[in-house]
Amino acid sequence: MIGAVVAWLTTCFNTLLILLLYIRYKTNLSTRIVKTGKIKTTLVLGPGGHTREMIEIFRLLESEKHEFSFVHSEFDRISPMLFTHKVLNKHKQESKNGVQTHVDKDVGALFHTLPYASRRHLLYTATILTFVLSMIKSLIISYKLNPDLIITNGPGLSVPFCMSVKLLNVLLLRNAKIIYIESLTRVKTLS
């Protein structure tokens, strides 16, 4: 008899715990956005055409609703420079004229580097090692950034970063959303 009561109480407790965790999981994102007023958005930049597409996507977003950060490969020095030159400097200039801008911080603080998960012409064992390193660094960066929204168009760098965000969603009961936009960049031949 006591065993049945203990089993029933354990079942009730577990059900209540799961229900509370589910409610917390679903309300986490909306509560934070209400407090800050902005959606913490991370854009994943890739080499070449991926960054050009992300610039166009960035321009379509309403800047007063987002707090932006950017992730790029350690070997991709052009994407941050291109993004800074084409988009962020323009917004900095507009802010001097009284227009409110989303670039509140030092431009260098907006960009975060990750080891590239897979490089062309690498052995499979080296690719696995770089993927693991990229995953570890992705976990650290996504934990620090704590984004509400990740927008990517599929460079190889986005796989470990999005996996780390999803893992932290489960472990820390976050509710970050990932938007994947199919890239129209070259896929048949190397650039």
Buried (B, 14 or more C-beta within 10 A) or exposed (E): EEEEEEEEEEEEEEEEEEEEEEEEBEEBBEEBBEEEEBBBBBBBBBBBBBBBBBBEBBEEBEBEEBBBBBBBBEEBEEBBEBBBEBBBEBBEEEBEEEEEBBBEEEBEEBBBBBBBBBEEEEEEEEBEEBBEBBBBBBBEBBBEBBBBBBBBBBBBBBBBBBBBBBBBBEEEEBBBBBEEEEBEBEEEEEE
